Amino acid sequence: MPTALIADDEPLLAADLKSRLEALWPELEIAAVCHDGPDALARLEAEKPAIAFLDIRMPGLTGLEVAARLDFPCHIVFVTAYDQYAVEAFERAAVDYVLKPADDDRLKKTIERLKYMVDGPSASERSRLVGAIADVLGKVSPGNTAKPAWLRWIRASVGDSVRLVPTAEVRYFQAADKYTSVVTALGELLIRTSIKELVEQLDPEVFWQVHRGTIVNVNFITGARHDESGRVLLDVRDRSEQLSVSRAYAHLFRQM
């Protein structure tokens, strides 16, 4: 019988995932359910399950950090609502992820893949996973001075599907009520990540905050001018609208 651990700092979601797994995969034994990173790591080392369902954001240690510290073969499934680092890790390590709250159809696909992986070799998968996580985080070990892994993908919900947009294609981000508008050459998408959070996740050499509610990709700025009131207005490639620069950020464009 394969064994698994579930780690999620939201007890109700952890219980819901456990219940769904028990119904969809009766042969799977849930060895432990944890609600923070350090406890998850300790139980993983003690139980050594074949599978771990790890939430990305947990107290103490993130799911990525827990996975990177394991020293035994374990198939990792990240359970996340939005984490951008996970998207990069999945693409490069070919591991699976589940959006919270998990639905049965998505879990069935995960289970099918896990059944195949549990029956086959896991050392290579484990090696690829650890390497991808270390590269993406850039900060797995204390004191690591590697360059931060800036946000490279934006995940936005479009109806029942999820669309991945490379940040390199984003013209600008702009606050829109409780959401943030992601503006590309083709249109706009809405995400729940705030401008304040995005500023911390985007490469500051490429994305400049020009207003309390606006971040612009400098690669697409085609011109800057002052209007009659003295405000700086930006022209952005592929967009007809102009962006207003607040006085606090006007110094960024003095030489333009």
Contacts in CASP RR format, 6 or more apart in sequence:
PFRMAT RR
TARGET T0000
AUTHOR 0000-0000-0000
METHOD contacts of the structure
MODEL  1
MPTALIADDEPLLAADLKSRLEALWPELEIAAVCHDGPDALARLEAEKPA
IAFLDIRMPGLTGLEVAARLDFPCHIVFVTAYDQYAVEAFERAAVDYVLK
PADDDRLKKTIERLKYMVDGPSASERSRLVGAIADVLGKVSPGNTAKPAW
LRWIRASVGDSVRLVPTAEVRYFQAADKYTSVVTALGELLIRTSIKELVE
QLDPEVFWQVHRGTIVNVNFITGARHDESGRVLLDVRDRSEQLSVSRAYA
HLFRQM
1 27 0 8 1.000
1 28 0 8 1.000
1 29 0 8 1.000
2 27 0 8 1.000
2 28 0 8 1.000
2 29 0 8 1.000
2 49 0 8 1.000
2 50 0 8 1.000
2 51 0 8 1.000
2 114 0 8 1.000
2 118 0 8 1.000
3 28 0 8 1.000
3 29 0 8 1.000
3 30 0 8 1.000
3 31 0 8 1.000
3 47 0 8 1.000
3 49 0 8 1.000
3 50 0 8 1.000
3 51 0 8 1.000
4 21 0 8 1.000
4 28 0 8 1.000
4 29 0 8 1.000
4 30 0 8 1.000
4 31 0 8 1.000
4 49 0 8 1.000
4 50 0 8 1.000
4 51 0 8 1.000
4 52 0 8 1.000
4 53 0 8 1.000
5 30 0 8 1.000
5 31 0 8 1.000
5 32 0 8 1.000
5 33 0 8 1.000
5 34 0 8 1.000
5 40 0 8 1.000
5 43 0 8 1.000
5 44 0 8 1.000
5 47 0 8 1.000
5 49 0 8 1.000
5 51 0 8 1.000
5 52 0 8 1.000
5 53 0 8 1.000
6 14 0 8 1.000
6 17 0 8 1.000
6 18 0 8 1.000
6 21 0 8 1.000
6 30 0 8 1.000
6 32 0 8 1.000
6 33 0 8 1.000
6 34 0 8 1.000
6 52 0 8 1.000
6 53 0 8 1.000
7 14 0 8 1.000
7 33 0 8 1.000
7 34 0 8 1.000
7 35 0 8 1.000
7 36 0 8 1.000
7 37 0 8 1.000
7 39 0 8 1.000
7 40 0 8 1.000
7 52 0 8 1.000
7 53 0 8 1.000
7 54 0 8 1.000
7 55 0 8 1.000
7 58 0 8 1.000
7 63 0 8 1.000
7 66 0 8 1.000
8 14 0 8 1.000
8 17 0 8 1.000
8 35 0 8 1.000
8 53 0 8 1.000
8 55 0 8 1.000
8 58 0 8 1.000
8 79 0 8 1.000
8 100 0 8 1.000
9 35 0 8 1.000
9 36 0 8 1.000
9 55 0 8 1.000
9 57 0 8 1.000
9 58 0 8 1.000
9 59 0 8 1.000
10 35 0 8 1.000
10 55 0 8 1.000
10 100 0 8 1.000
11 35 0 8 1.000
13 55 0 8 1.000
13 79 0 8 1.000
13 100 0 8 1.000
13 101 0 8 1.000
14 33 0 8 1.000
14 35 0 8 1.000
15 33 0 8 1.000
16 101 0 8 1.000
16 102 0 8 1.000
17 53 0 8 1.000
17 79 0 8 1.000
17 98 0 8 1.000
17 102 0 8 1.000
18 30 0 8 1.000
18 33 0 8 1.000
20 102 0 8 1.000
20 104 0 8 1.000
20 107 0 8 1.000
21 28 0 8 1.000
21 30 0 8 1.000
21 53 0 8 1.000
21 107 0 8 1.000
21 111 0 8 1.000
22 28 0 8 1.000
22 30 0 8 1.000
24 104 0 8 1.000
24 107 0 8 1.000
24 108 0 8 1.000
24 111 0 8 1.000
25 111 0 8 1.000
25 115 0 8 1.000
28 51 0 8 1.000
28 111 0 8 1.000
31 43 0 8 1.000
31 47 0 8 1.000
31 49 0 8 1.000
32 43 0 8 1.000
32 47 0 8 1.000
32 49 0 8 1.000
34 40 0 8 1.000
34 43 0 8 1.000
35 58 0 8 1.000
36 58 0 8 1.000
36 59 0 8 1.000
36 60 0 8 1.000
36 61 0 8 1.000
37 58 0 8 1.000
37 59 0 8 1.000
37 60 0 8 1.000
37 61 0 8 1.000
37 62 0 8 1.000
37 63 0 8 1.000
37 65 0 8 1.000
37 66 0 8 1.000
38 60 0 8 1.000
38 61 0 8 1.000
40 52 0 8 1.000
40 54 0 8 1.000
40 58 0 8 1.000
40 61 0 8 1.000
40 63 0 8 1.000
40 66 0 8 1.000
41 61 0 8 1.000
41 66 0 8 1.000
41 69 0 8 1.000
41 70 0 8 1.000
44 52 0 8 1.000
44 66 0 8 1.000
44 70 0 8 1.000
44 74 0 8 1.000
45 70 0 8 1.000
45 71 0 8 1.000
45 72 0 8 1.000
48 72 0 8 1.000
48 74 0 8 1.000
49 74 0 8 1.000
50 73 0 8 1.000
50 74 0 8 1.000
50 75 0 8 1.000
50 118 0 8 1.000
50 122 0 8 1.000
51 74 0 8 1.000
51 75 0 8 1.000
51 76 0 8 1.000
51 77 0 8 1.000
51 114 0 8 1.000
51 118 0 8 1.000
52 66 0 8 1.000
52 67 0 8 1.000
52 70 0 8 1.000
52 74 0 8 1.000
52 75 0 8 1.000
52 76 0 8 1.000
52 77 0 8 1.000
53 77 0 8 1.000
53 79 0 8 1.000
53 98 0 8 1.000
54 63 0 8 1.000
54 66 0 8 1.000
54 67 0 8 1.000
54 76 0 8 1.000
54 77 0 8 1.000
54 78 0 8 1.000
54 79 0 8 1.000
55 63 0 8 1.000
55 78 0 8 1.000
55 79 0 8 1.000
55 80 0 8 1.000
55 100 0 8 1.000
56 62 0 8 1.000
56 63 0 8 1.000
56 64 0 8 1.000
56 78 0 8 1.000
56 79 0 8 1.000
56 80 0 8 1.000
56 83 0 8 1.000
56 85 0 8 1.000
56 86 0 8 1.000
57 63 0 8 1.000
57 80 0 8 1.000
57 83 0 8 1.000
58 66 0 8 1.000
61 69 0 8 1.000
63 78 0 8 1.000
64 78 0 8 1.000
64 85 0 8 1.000
64 86 0 8 1.000
64 89 0 8 1.000
64 133 0 8 1.000
64 136 0 8 1.000
64 137 0 8 1.000
64 140 0 8 1.000
65 137 0 8 1.000
65 140 0 8 1.000
67 74 0 8 1.000
67 76 0 8 1.000
67 78 0 8 1.000
67 129 0 8 1.000
67 130 0 8 1.000
67 133 0 8 1.000
68 130 0 8 1.000
68 133 0 8 1.000
68 134 0 8 1.000
68 137 0 8 1.000
68 140 0 8 1.000
69 140 0 8 1.000
70 126 0 8 1.000
70 130 0 8 1.000
73 122 0 8 1.000
73 123 0 8 1.000
73 125 0 8 1.000
73 126 0 8 1.000
74 122 0 8 1.000
74 126 0 8 1.000
75 95 0 8 1.000
75 114 0 8 1.000
75 117 0 8 1.000
75 118 0 8 1.000
75 122 0 8 1.000
75 125 0 8 1.000
76 95 0 8 1.000
76 129 0 8 1.000
77 95 0 8 1.000
77 96 0 8 1.000
77 97 0 8 1.000
77 98 0 8 1.000
77 110 0 8 1.000
77 114 0 8 1.000
78 86 0 8 1.000
78 89 0 8 1.000
78 90 0 8 1.000
78 95 0 8 1.000
78 96 0 8 1.000
78 97 0 8 1.000
78 98 0 8 1.000
79 97 0 8 1.000
79 98 0 8 1.000
79 100 0 8 1.000
79 102 0 8 1.000
80 86 0 8 1.000
80 97 0 8 1.000
80 98 0 8 1.000
80 99 0 8 1.000
80 100 0 8 1.000
81 99 0 8 1.000
81 100 0 8 1.000
82 155 0 8 1.000
82 191 0 8 1.000
82 192 0 8 1.000
82 193 0 8 1.000
84 151 0 8 1.000
84 152 0 8 1.000
84 153 0 8 1.000
84 154 0 8 1.000
84 155 0 8 1.000
84 201 0 8 1.000
85 136 0 8 1.000
85 137 0 8 1.000
85 149 0 8 1.000
86 97 0 8 1.000
87 97 0 8 1.000
87 153 0 8 1.000
87 155 0 8 1.000
87 164 0 8 1.000
88 132 0 8 1.000
88 136 0 8 1.000
88 149 0 8 1.000
88 152 0 8 1.000
88 153 0 8 1.000
89 95 0 8 1.000
89 129 0 8 1.000
89 132 0 8 1.000
89 133 0 8 1.000
89 136 0 8 1.000
90 96 0 8 1.000
90 97 0 8 1.000
92 128 0 8 1.000
92 132 0 8 1.000
92 135 0 8 1.000
92 136 0 8 1.000
93 125 0 8 1.000
93 128 0 8 1.000
93 129 0 8 1.000
93 131 0 8 1.000
93 132 0 8 1.000
93 133 0 8 1.000
94 125 0 8 1.000
94 128 0 8 1.000
95 125 0 8 1.000
95 129 0 8 1.000
96 110 0 8 1.000
96 113 0 8 1.000
96 114 0 8 1.000
98 106 0 8 1.000
98 107 0 8 1.000
98 110 0 8 1.000
99 106 0 8 1.000
99 162 0 8 1.000
117 125 0 8 1.000
133 140 0 8 1.000
134 140 0 8 1.000
135 149 0 8 1.000
136 149 0 8 1.000
137 149 0 8 1.000
138 144 0 8 1.000
138 146 0 8 1.000
138 147 0 8 1.000
138 148 0 8 1.000
138 149 0 8 1.000
139 146 0 8 1.000
139 148 0 8 1.000
150 167 0 8 1.000
150 201 0 8 1.000
150 202 0 8 1.000
150 203 0 8 1.000
151 167 0 8 1.000
151 198 0 8 1.000
151 201 0 8 1.000
151 202 0 8 1.000
151 203 0 8 1.000
152 166 0 8 1.000
152 167 0 8 1.000
152 168 0 8 1.000
153 164 0 8 1.000
153 165 0 8 1.000
153 166 0 8 1.000
153 167 0 8 1.000
154 164 0 8 1.000
154 165 0 8 1.000
154 166 0 8 1.000
154 167 0 8 1.000
154 170 0 8 1.000
154 182 0 8 1.000
154 189 0 8 1.000
154 191 0 8 1.000
155 162 0 8 1.000
155 163 0 8 1.000
155 164 0 8 1.000
155 165 0 8 1.000
155 191 0 8 1.000
156 162 0 8 1.000
156 163 0 8 1.000
156 165 0 8 1.000
156 182 0 8 1.000
156 189 0 8 1.000
156 190 0 8 1.000
156 191 0 8 1.000
157 163 0 8 1.000
158 189 0 8 1.000
163 189 0 8 1.000
165 182 0 8 1.000
165 184 0 8 1.000
165 189 0 8 1.000
167 202 0 8 1.000
167 207 0 8 1.000
167 217 0 8 1.000
168 217 0 8 1.000
168 219 0 8 1.000
169 184 0 8 1.000
169 185 0 8 1.000
170 182 0 8 1.000
170 183 0 8 1.000
170 184 0 8 1.000
170 217 0 8 1.000
171 183 0 8 1.000
171 184 0 8 1.000
171 185 0 8 1.000
171 216 0 8 1.000
171 217 0 8 1.000
171 220 0 8 1.000
171 236 0 8 1.000
171 237 0 8 1.000
171 238 0 8 1.000
171 239 0 8 1.000
172 183 0 8 1.000
172 214 0 8 1.000
172 215 0 8 1.000
172 216 0 8 1.000
172 217 0 8 1.000
172 220 0 8 1.000
172 236 0 8 1.000
172 239 0 8 1.000
172 243 0 8 1.000
173 180 0 8 1.000
173 181 0 8 1.000
173 182 0 8 1.000
173 183 0 8 1.000
173 195 0 8 1.000
173 198 0 8 1.000
173 207 0 8 1.000
173 214 0 8 1.000
173 215 0 8 1.000
173 216 0 8 1.000
174 180 0 8 1.000
174 181 0 8 1.000
174 183 0 8 1.000
174 195 0 8 1.000
174 213 0 8 1.000
174 214 0 8 1.000
174 215 0 8 1.000
175 181 0 8 1.000
175 194 0 8 1.000
175 195 0 8 1.000
175 212 0 8 1.000
175 213 0 8 1.000
175 214 0 8 1.000
176 190 0 8 1.000
178 192 0 8 1.000
179 190 0 8 1.000
179 191 0 8 1.000
179 192 0 8 1.000
180 190 0 8 1.000
180 191 0 8 1.000
180 192 0 8 1.000
180 193 0 8 1.000
180 194 0 8 1.000
180 195 0 8 1.000
180 198 0 8 1.000
181 188 0 8 1.000
181 189 0 8 1.000
181 190 0 8 1.000
182 188 0 8 1.000
182 189 0 8 1.000
182 190 0 8 1.000
182 191 0 8 1.000
183 239 0 8 1.000
185 237 0 8 1.000
185 238 0 8 1.000
185 239 0 8 1.000
193 201 0 8 1.000
195 209 0 8 1.000
195 212 0 8 1.000
195 213 0 8 1.000
195 214 0 8 1.000
195 215 0 8 1.000
198 207 0 8 1.000
198 215 0 8 1.000
199 207 0 8 1.000
199 209 0 8 1.000
199 215 0 8 1.000
202 215 0 8 1.000
206 217 0 8 1.000
206 218 0 8 1.000
206 219 0 8 1.000
207 215 0 8 1.000
207 216 0 8 1.000
207 217 0 8 1.000
207 218 0 8 1.000
208 215 0 8 1.000
208 216 0 8 1.000
208 218 0 8 1.000
208 249 0 8 1.000
208 252 0 8 1.000
209 215 0 8 1.000
209 249 0 8 1.000
210 216 0 8 1.000
210 234 0 8 1.000
210 243 0 8 1.000
210 244 0 8 1.000
210 245 0 8 1.000
210 246 0 8 1.000
210 249 0 8 1.000
210 252 0 8 1.000
211 243 0 8 1.000
211 244 0 8 1.000
211 245 0 8 1.000
211 246 0 8 1.000
211 249 0 8 1.000
212 246 0 8 1.000
214 243 0 8 1.000
214 244 0 8 1.000
216 234 0 8 1.000
216 236 0 8 1.000
216 243 0 8 1.000
220 236 0 8 1.000
220 237 0 8 1.000
220 238 0 8 1.000
221 234 0 8 1.000
221 235 0 8 1.000
221 236 0 8 1.000
221 237 0 8 1.000
221 256 0 8 1.000
222 235 0 8 1.000
222 236 0 8 1.000
222 237 0 8 1.000
223 234 0 8 1.000
223 235 0 8 1.000
223 256 0 8 1.000
224 232 0 8 1.000
224 233 0 8 1.000
224 234 0 8 1.000
224 235 0 8 1.000
224 245 0 8 1.000
224 253 0 8 1.000
224 256 0 8 1.000
225 232 0 8 1.000
225 233 0 8 1.000
225 235 0 8 1.000
226 232 0 8 1.000
226 233 0 8 1.000
227 233 0 8 1.000
231 244 0 8 1.000
231 245 0 8 1.000
231 247 0 8 1.000
231 250 0 8 1.000
232 244 0 8 1.000
232 245 0 8 1.000
232 250 0 8 1.000
232 253 0 8 1.000
233 242 0 8 1.000
233 243 0 8 1.000
233 244 0 8 1.000
233 245 0 8 1.000
234 242 0 8 1.000
234 243 0 8 1.000
234 244 0 8 1.000
234 245 0 8 1.000
234 253 0 8 1.000
235 242 0 8 1.000
236 242 0 8 1.000
236 243 0 8 1.000
245 252 0 8 1.000
245 253 0 8 1.000
END
